[in-house]
Amino acid sequence: MYPYQITSEEQYTNDYRNSVENPEKFWADIAQYFSWKKTWDKVLSADFEKAEVKWFAGAKLNITENCLDRHIEKLASQPAIIWEPNDPNEHYRVLTYKELLFKVKQFANVLKNNGVKKGDRVCIYMGMIPELAIAVLACARIGAIHSVIFGGFSARSIADRLQDADARFIVTCDGAFRGAKDIPLKAIIDDALESCPFVQRVIVCTRTHTPVSMIKGRDVWWEDEIKIVETQGNPDCIAEVMDAEDVLFILYTSGSTGKPKGVVHSVAGYMVWTNYTFVNVFQYTPGQIYFCTADIGWITGHSYLLYGPLSAGATTMMFEGIPTFPDAGRFWDITQKHKVDILYTAPTAIRSLMAYGTSYLEGKDLSSLKVLGTVGEPINEEAWYWYYENVGKSKCPIVDTWWQTETGGIMISNLAGVTPHKPTYATLPMPGVLPCLVDETGNELADNGVSGNLCIKQAWPGMIRTTYGDHERCRQTYFSTYKNMYFTGDGCLRDKDGNYRITGRVDDVLNVSGHRIGTAEVENAINMHQGVVESAVVGFPHDIKGQGIYAFVIFNGMHVDEEHTRKDVIQTVSRIIGAIAKPDKIQFVSGLPKTRSGKIMRRILRKIAEGELNNLGDTTTLLDPGIVEEIKSGRL
Ligand code: WTA
């Protein structure tokens, strides 16, 4: 049990009230249960006009002491991480709290030996192996800022991120196993480094034994560096004393402009927020096995595979593979094998497994499961019930957790078994979260039973602090649309009982398989293809991915034929952004629907992509209304 764990609906109501009426007292009471080297001078100062927020200012701490050292006395031999490999025939690995702490210190010393200092940015581009968790925590140990990049991003995307963060250090692997594939991570890094001569050191961990090039003076092997630390003979690594508001990490995410932004989170607020939300949303009980299927390359992996669970002394599963390898029963095999208590996954994974039917669940003992969770995108009713009935056997509450990279942790969700779930609804705000719905002009919609744009009116500990290297961008993007509010970019409905249901993005951001992708980013990539004149990208409903990517492209002179050209365009996007941003459909058009002032009317393209051909709204303001008919008739 955790002293701040909410165990009844009444307590939720009380705690919620206290948290919004007196946030400073509320969070100070919770923060006292963490390990500080010095406590704070002021719990909260917030100025939304300037996008300036500070939590626990003046306090000193190190997050790894909270995630590791402080558990050692009681939990030394308890598994901290259970790692399940891609190939079920390979043996799984268990790292106890004691072992994890040892390895984190060891790799922290490797980083130091390689010249990494407090405040330096370290880019981590690895597969889902325990060394990834170790590398992340080792950065936090010495106060280096980690910037983890998901393995699905291309060399070009990596280079953009390295340049933006001026990251001089990289930790990677020779390759990564993902299902039947083997991704050559180091080779991709090598390509990225062609345009990043400032990178001083690349530490390469062995996983796939894929041959790699190792450049003298720049590239070193993880294993060799560990040996050096061993011969140095001092296994300790004192945790760097960090200010509460020092930067913990940067994580890049897509927005409505072409360039991804580096969302910055700071140490103390993020720690308290991820811990508090983890313990309360999942109702974690010490000793339980908790399985978050997200990749550490995304915020869910940061907050709910690593920092939240580890700071709570939990046992967290880490899975290298994919849900459908070697077959669509893999999650259920893992659940049975490790007696998983809590399973947290994405609607897209549920839908993809649902498509295989229930035969893969037959004969699998899932009786250990107590709580199910979803994150990343709206869950449709069919998937919700499939998950509830077939996986949870109608006994496990489902927490539908709404949040964002920028919010650091869960913002709106029921609390498992404590507050009721409601299919397709994230339900109620977490203590500390004051949501509000506004119309286009910024008027607050105070009643229940309304829809609007979702904003947050009060600062919460885990919120974004800045966008790396460009604070004005942070202010503009999140705090300038509506006065004195954080704008989420999501549309939302509040039912008559005050439950929130997120309906999807209201900006030009797509959510493809739970991954955020900006349409402008995809357009930029398509436009780089040699024959492309112009393009417009919109989302369309996709059975498995939630949203698919539909591109309308004006092309000058096909190469061979349409089908070839289409593949070339897809290849270009893969190169520029990564495989995750590949368009599902590419329709070649001779023009795009534009207003007289030259603005593309996406609303019309969205309707066409969605197949709503007879309901396009007013097209009379178009420069060339005829183009709409052509696009309609060529729809894929
Ligand atoms: C969407 C992922 C509906 C939403 C943690 C948000 C959701 C974006 C939910 C953030 C949910 C996330 N229901 N939509 N439970 N959770 N979203 O930054 O549009 O990768 O703005 O963070 O995902 O995606 P991100």
Residues whose N, C-alpha, C, O or C-beta is under 5 A from the ligand:
A	BS01	WTA	T374 V375 G376 E377 P378 I379 D400 T401 W402 W403 Q404 T405 T488 D490 I502 G504 R505 G514 R516
